[in-house]
């Protein structure tokens, strides 16, 4: 089996550019399709974003076309202007090594009609051609990326017309998930001898269906998936997860993600590091092995930052552990659903977390808009007039809001997630139980840990209860009124030369099974 892009015999400058962007191993679709495209075949792919589609046709374009300067040598049709810009930006990073210029119509690009590779919607291209600002005479490769999405948004009539605009000998690629009857008809009419991947629609009998592997959740995000990580990680840790095993496509991306999460207070380490709440992984097999060897695999949630490209990668990442979640761009959803079906997962959307603050702000804005448009405000101008010499209208409006919106007393509110975590961490006789990421492996004793916690937090030793020392962590009981103070003071401090993580215990009853006999108590 092909293990790297080098095995596909791509030009060295392309493999080096792919490696620099973190793409080391081709997906299932790329292993099959790239050799076909390199030979000039027409292709009908029953796949969508998430399978590695952009790099599949992008490497063929960069290898098989030469920078012409003045007109496109390759045209990629997509469903929306936003997709055109996003895909163009992604390919441009690879094309920097080959000298090709990349552009997109409908966005902020300099002279996109003169770029070597042009991304655009069918309607934008047709308008530009009809207006004589764009010529397709030099197009050697025509790609339709997301044909079913184009059909839904604008129909396929313009796509069919554009097939007629390019030379008969141009290479043609259509990618669609699913391949509808209309997409199939376009391919039949305009793509002679096209190779189809997969060869034909799978007809599954009951016997051939994969076993039920459980539920796999997905959350739709914006283009920057990393921004959605901190809220998701917080949700998972606030539920039953003790660790989150986070899969990234490359070591560089994992390092960037680790830095981002650290800025948000989540310490990250390698798979199996019981002191770190976040486990970062690139290679799924050793990560899964570490997960299975952990104290309680069921309390390790798995998350894919990048859409699993095929059933093998999906099962390796999410076939073990607790709750499983994948972050997706909207255009990746069809491929994700198809891959989950072929792997045996039931899928469920995970809506973004509700924001009480944002909901309140929205209500305030609605009320302000209603008051500004429906009420007679003229009598109130006289109240504001003397103040306008000293304050701007924005300052006065903000001050009025401050007077009208009830302010909660300082320290009177506790976030719902913190309150829920504290409630779940209730120990014996009303004590609150804390998790401390320092254990017997660091050679610590209950008296040592008590001294460190009391000394760092300033909480009197009498406010601490039972202390259990286990192999890689400890459980400490503290009076509920002092719990937050201990967590804030000690979390991130050094104990026995190691950075300590302190938080409400999220699952000690499940973690006691094989360590109870070895635990030391105060």
ABEGO torsion letter per residue (X at the ends): XBABAAAAGBBAAAAAAAAAAGBABBBAAAAAAAAAAAAGBBBBBBBBBGAGAAAAAAAAAAAABBBAGGBBABBBBBABAAAAAAAAAAAAAAAAAAGBBBBBBGBBBBGAAABABBBBBAAAAAAAAAAGABBAAABABBBBBGAAAAAAAAEAAAAAAAAAABBAABBBBBBBOBBBAAAAAAAAAABBGBBBOBABBBBBBAAABBBBAEBBBBBBBBABAAAAAAAAAAAAAABABABBBBBBABAAAAAAAAAAAAAAGBBBBBBGBAABABBBBABAAAAAAAAAABABAAABBBBBABBBABAAAAAAAAABEBBBBBBBBAAAAAAAAAAAAAAGBBBBBBBBBBBAAAAAAAAAAAAAAAAAAABBAAAAAAAAAAAAAABBAAAAAAAAAAAABBBBBBGABBBAAAAAAAAAABBBGGBBBBBBABBAAAGBBAAAAAAAAAAAAGBBAAABBBBBBBAABBBBBBBAAAAAAAAAAABGBBBGGBBBBBBBBAAAAAAAAAAAAABBBX
